């Protein structure tokens, strides 16, 4: 419950928690009744064992294993060093130790508002809505994109450093949203990463976009064959040609895309597990 990032009422928080506990209970019950499930039909196991392929559970279990370790800062530093070839360009922070010097909090499924500049820019771009009924639905609307649900957000409340996590298991990233057929999921995550959230409550309001990094977390086999997924293509493009980020975020002007590119990292589930099992 301490990782809940919402600002809803008690009922909303309880429903959010049940989205974790109910599937976990179902999984536990099924495994107790079926200790040996080899040769079972996939269709029979899909629902009760859903958490085994649900990215939400992979994100939560992986990052909680690091966060709730008494050496959590040391372990996160190891994760960042594995995920970035060199130290990213962060405003006033030159080492990972500096980044994590302070009180850190971890939130799951945090909602980061869409950029107001993007909303204004998109409202005048009918060419990005080629389906007639979608174009009609967008008529004279000023808000055409809701908040982005960030899989996980690690925040240092003391200095504003943050790490934004996007977990992928079997799925690929989306390449469009309802009112913008050119809006890919990684660009959308980067876009909200670059925004201040001063109107959010608690630690989320302290996140400094100039001190925030983005981490993609995937199976190791996919990182080794990045072109098996669309996000692999985009990640490589954004790292090798930083200005390509700007081509996907045309509403942002005067941005040093080389700096933004340096803040993109790629981690693996296997790497997180290995770090979490390191001896003291």
Order of alpha helices (4+ residues) and beta strands (2+ residues): alpha-alpha-alpha-alpha-alpha-beta-alpha-alpha-beta-beta-alpha-beta-alpha-alpha-alpha-alpha-beta-alpha
